[in-house]
Amino acid sequence: MSDQERWGPPGATPGPGQPSNAPPPPGAATEVVPSDAPSPRRSRGKVAVGVVGVVALVGAGVFAVSRLSGDEAGGAETPEEAVELLFTAVDAEDVLGAIDVLLPAERDTLREPAEQFFDEMRRLDVLSEDADPTSVGGVDVRLEIGEMDVETTNVEDIANVTVTGTASATVDGEELPIGELILDNVDGDPSELDTRTSSEEFTVPVTVVEDDGRWYVSAFYAVAEQARQSVADLSFDDDEIESEEMLIPEEGVTPVGGDSPEDAMDNMVQAVEELDVEAIIAALNPDEWGALQRYAPLFLDDAQQSIDESGEVSISIDDPVYEVSGSGDTRSISISELHGELTVDGETATVDYADGCWVVAADGDSIDSCQIGEEMPELDDMFDDPEPVQDFLDAASAAFEDYENPGLIVEDVDGQWYLSPIATMSDQFFALTGALEREEVDQLIETGEGATESIFDEVFNFDLSVGDDDFATDEDTGGVADTLPPEPATVPTFETLPPVTVPGETIPLPSVEGAAGDLCYTETDAQEAADCFGRLIESGDLDPVGVEVYMRHPECGLAEAFWAGEYYRLPDAEFMALVEQAAPCFQQLVQDGELTAGDLPYELSHPECLEGRNWYLALADDEDNTYFERLTACAVD
């Protein structure tokens, strides 16, 4: 379970009668919202229509790439001009103009799938017929650039531009290019998306790259630059790491292609067998992964060392048999036969593929993909009412009956063939959407709702009925007999509990009636609530990671303040006095093995790093994130 799943969304304030949410996991860059901050709750229809509106805009924008000609120069003479062109296009809702300033290799990567994406979305009625990528309907963005600060790097062909200015936007939901599929299946009206924002200041970093004498905005290099700068900021204060080590390499990993599509696959197979990180990166399509290849020398040695020191690991793949189809600069490769072995610390697993079936064997056991369906239990044995689930499975089987696996995509770049993961993923996406018709999508939506309800009823339906002795029986509760306190007059469920507040949104908890642990939240006394949780944990009916550490160990002295809902709001002096007294108790539990270090929030694991403040309140005022950075740096060190 991840730290976020363990602690839940940040920002919720616990109290009697409601589930509480512990602090964010240590080291997470989390925005903290004060509990009294406004967080309007949106309707299901409005949220759904909003998502569709975004999908529509993205679809229209992606299609714009297909309108570009590979022979167009594009770009600009200076970094500033490239950024100005980008912002001018966005200001005019001209997605085509915005795409025109992208680095040519990135533009080429998107061009071919872009038109197909737009056509598919229009065919399936996700987008309306009048969606126009050169002038996105329903959106009016107004940008005004104030200053541009061009920051050169140690190489001449990459620069970072920090743009400051003001922005405002107006959205007319009725004019958004939303298709009939969405409008027919969503409870809500596009007009609910109507939005008007006042002018606000912004600061945006943009990475530009020079190619053949022209400057282009680059999305892929921007990701690489953000990663490099974040690592550099953490490393420069470390005596063991010299800042020069984080400079952009003058030359990156040299791409290594094959003379044929089969050679391209052989290059990748050999690199994987040898666990050679550099060779794996070199075998990738440079049009897709040029930024990764350029920046790879910054991390290659460490990555390779980690693999080499991870233990006895070996991979062997014996003479795979390929089937190649297609023509021109793009080919599809399907594997028709394969035998491989993976050995880790002396334990070996084998993988065989032939006649469309995968067979994985290890420790005397094997799994055959072609027999999984035969070995699955009958739906009648899994569900009280299997019909809705079966209807959905039948609809899905019929809908994707025309699906044809496009295989792995390899592309010719400057006379050499390379594996193209991005093209492979896009072709897989289009193979799936291409198998669908509008009527089949409607059928999937209709049957999917029924199947979901049936599954949730089966998984979460706990009968907490009370017997003559005021305790639930084994049959009533599915095995939690004698572990639950007497049922109160009104049993709360997740649906009746207050919603969880997260930055920018209020999300109601899922409706899971009668879930284990609900009764504990009815207790007003902290010790009684902790005892209730303890009984359920001891019986195995409640995962301990789902209960806040304060309540799992009330003997350490924080349960009462936490359960009363005042813990996160305590003044600095009171907060520090409380946690400094409780921290040794929790740290001893870690040493005794009853808790793990990851169970403890910062105030209990490193109270000395709080600077004498209630860090929950401090983070709410930490607009520039400097306090959080100091806190995490102190705790990590």
Steps between C-alpha positions, in 0.01 A plus 500: 500500500629844409553777754216698348264204533618451858441854616227611262453847353665785689307781654210318669435580864404202717240501768250282680268315274707537186807326356815706529784539255855493626771731364657460159783246470847630587674652201188558293468846345146559620287810479323554829160667502368647826193317623294816473599566140203503262469183298180498294355163422424433136228280365575171332366631173706815509821313576435252222421768247811684611714198430346463160565865426867448573506187285340693219755778522788255510360313204467817299848609599666173410336503160669828427831320470378307201448824313870577512722428206830328572666744261399808697793664674303604808681625805644847549825692477539552875382328820283801585330491162424128532331561834315805365365290213378238747320750722356691205351178367353404837358849541325459165380145585704396195621152591648461153724802557606369842598162358697668222769615746567149634834334431471319161574155645220543754270631230579195286432268791147640538408569138390159377285394797350847541261499206394144579427599859278787390320284244439225756363738760272657242388159368411387851325832571739594779574819303244691303524529122578872513809469724756739348866469607589841360244676719380299798135577551366602838834617640637853513849522652665837551871510572720800550875443531675725747863388502708219355819397676722288272731281703775340296639161595847355466414391144420734213194318365284487816361796694235553765262794478303617803187683389298726729176669409126501555231264377123475498261257335134465412332166429163472326389142562238506225770579241751233607546222240339233716357202310160335528642189671581706806186712492281190476663318792578774751259660742579865461495790261801649321395841622610390848855535367458872438795667668646847513829558680644836591847598389763330710877508497692193386859381479571220252831329417550410133790302356612581146738304280695605192483268201660582166525868584139541619363513856207283605300443814554144625268303725737203538804711581292699750435179695871413490598851610258499792641166615860618463438823688314331784784253549758775470324710765515209741854405412689828497499522880635147528876492544514165324341628179660767287270730307696432183361149501152638430592708197322414175720259303647643182424165341254238613463130438551426130194327353574150372254383237472189291531445127156337501194490723614162631843642582334777701321242713818292535680809631239545772490130589878489533503816715237354732686169526817683596312733738680784324317826576694703243435247224127494581480880472709498183260254332202739538369721220695830530202696366306388809779473756761751384473699824550187711800400290651850534465509882568129566872543586387686815355184652637205301783405735277507808221309326736233373667468838164454670414216263841339535480513880137388526596133529539203276274580207523355152271500197523282194279513191555224247466583131158668488311460174353820352230572246539838328221684320448846356687714252690826479677644802275328754470126559312283746674207666316213664676231699386154389737293717705577809677323783649694788639443847527738795724406791504701823715384792501145374125479435409453132175567316442409136280669242388334179284644225363303205170473314372814673543360853734608780618238749679620813655240730680532835549277805320212332186706429395637162240733357371465144331814367281295269359299790439782745142543382435129537643495852308804624213424738148531365327834551225318688758409763624858527182710498153466641375673186749418218277618214614869493866395501441244226315758291800736520747223413287402200478864387877547535572177313274604214633858492867399475448202275652699211812598697824415324825523695728745314811353665813702572577798277846564356582806292771604256687814610780614268541154350502304830216312669406558864238375743231768549314461834286813456388393153434150638274637775311727261444214255371283782261777598370535145468124463269503802294802395491377140327183613216704650184646351286766665225251579751266664630779723145577611451132581824488701393803701155357569614151598805636684283690747309185588817291532663760725201508732496120518872480578484766771195339657685168511828637634375757751162368614543436875191399695543655845167380632487452879408166651308425819820534703565847355804374306529407134544133414767348276243451225372857527836668486707271283730395785528798730289354780571617853728776368244775451339706775120514521340668201380855578159626399644653184792336324705752300637412160768662287222669305368679810841615618634846410690532171878507478660835417796498262662797323248659267225240535256340743462129438230292672622173643379190312176349617600172662220410737592325819875476432717365784605784726195723441368432848823623656438845356180530704700508822542842659763385749849463354596197710179315415554572130860378525383183678246442223766533231730274701244218516445511124874507428565210737226291341637567152186677381671838462836577343708695755635734231145629462500632857694811595808431709369732774202269550690173462714591802298724732746422779740752345265784589375652172171319451284744696623815323485326164148357550368834625603663171730758658834333432578666164387844629696521823711814550870445445599484868222256595562287192875473566450420870258222410703336224834527678350309789343236272777455241731277715212258558432462127869476417536219754217315327700524176806359673288218644368415153136583577510792257713587199680829448261575216205488743617814677426854378773759526400630844552154646802385299691831493344756739834683503444595134173690559674824601268519802187529283183303438603396151143442383415865563840615374457326165169677443692831498805364317420648158853471364548150647822603678389373841399163358831472315693569822286256692540216252872564454551484878290184538665320207850584621 
